[in-house]
């Protein structure tokens, strides 16, 4: 499989909204495999297609310790949620930055499989957080958008300083 290039914040392509998947072809399965390989190589627990500059509603997730429980969600949509949890989040597209994000702790998710089968599942804890984080990417939202103003200012300053040093 191929390792894909992950877009880095503040790349404007991370703000694009993904289109629904309408063709459940072999190409979609290849993309999911490549995304999974990329996620594992970069030691992430989730990756959205928009992070690899593919504007389709596809995410891959694996929160298992052994990295052997890959979940692929096509056209994922949270249809219900409850509870609240604050989790320290990071992102493969926002390297070197962590932040506390509040999200629902329990979700009900509608999605399709790679073959187009419509499914519903529930998720709690880290899995629920990870899925929501990746769905945010599909909607052009980056986790730092959830940070309070003070923390967001620090992140923006960090990246502004980093780009001025690279010039």
Long-range contacts (C-beta under 8 A, 24 or more apart in sequence): 1-30, 1-33, 1-34, 1-36, 1-37, 2-34, 2-37, 3-34, 3-37, 3-38, 3-41, 4-34, 4-35, 4-38, 4-52, 5-52, 5-53, 6-38, 6-42, 6-47, 6-51, 6-52, 6-92, 6-93, 7-50, 7-51, 7-52, 7-53, 7-93, 8-93, 8-94, 8-95, 9-91, 9-93, 9-94, 9-97, 9-142, 9-144, 9-159, 10-159, 11-93, 13-50, 13-53, 14-50, 14-51, 14-93, 14-137, 14-140, 14-142, 15-140, 15-142, 16-50, 16-55, 16-140, 17-55, 17-138, 17-139, 17-140, 18-48, 18-49, 18-50, 18-54, 18-55, 18-56, 18-57, 18-58, 18-137, 18-138, 18-139, 19-55, 19-56, 19-57, 20-56, 20-57, 20-75, 21-56, 21-57, 21-58, 21-74, 21-75, 21-112, 24-74, 24-112, 24-114, 24-115, 24-116, 28-56, 28-58, 28-74, 28-114, 29-114, 31-56, 31-58, 32-58, 32-60, 32-72, 32-114, 35-60, 36-60, 36-62, 36-70, 36-72, 39-92, 40-67, 42-92, 44-92, 45-126, 45-130, 46-130, 46-131, 46-133, 46-134, 47-92, 47-134, 48-134, 48-135, 48-137, 48-138, 49-138, 50-137, 50-138, 50-140, 51-92, 51-93, 51-137, 57-138, 59-131, 59-134, 59-135, 59-137, 59-138, 61-127, 61-130, 61-131, 61-134, 63-126, 63-127, 63-130, 72-113, 72-114, 73-109, 73-111, 73-112, 73-131, 73-134, 74-111, 74-112, 74-113, 74-114, 74-116, 75-111, 75-112, 76-109, 76-110, 76-111, 76-131, 76-134, 76-135, 76-138, 77-109, 77-110, 77-111, 77-135, 78-104, 78-107, 78-108, 78-109, 78-131, 78-132, 78-135, 79-108, 79-109, 79-110, 79-120, 80-107, 80-108, 81-106, 81-107, 81-108, 81-128, 82-106, 85-125, 85-128, 85-129, 87-126, 87-129, 89-129, 89-133, 89-143, 90-143, 91-133, 91-142, 91-143, 91-144, 93-137, 93-142, 94-142, 94-143, 94-144, 94-155, 96-158, 97-144, 97-155, 97-158, 99-143, 99-144, 99-146, 99-147, 99-151, 99-155, 100-147, 100-151, 101-129, 101-133, 101-143, 101-146, 101-147, 102-146, 103-128, 103-129, 103-132, 103-133, 103-146, 104-128, 104-132, 105-129, 107-131, 107-132
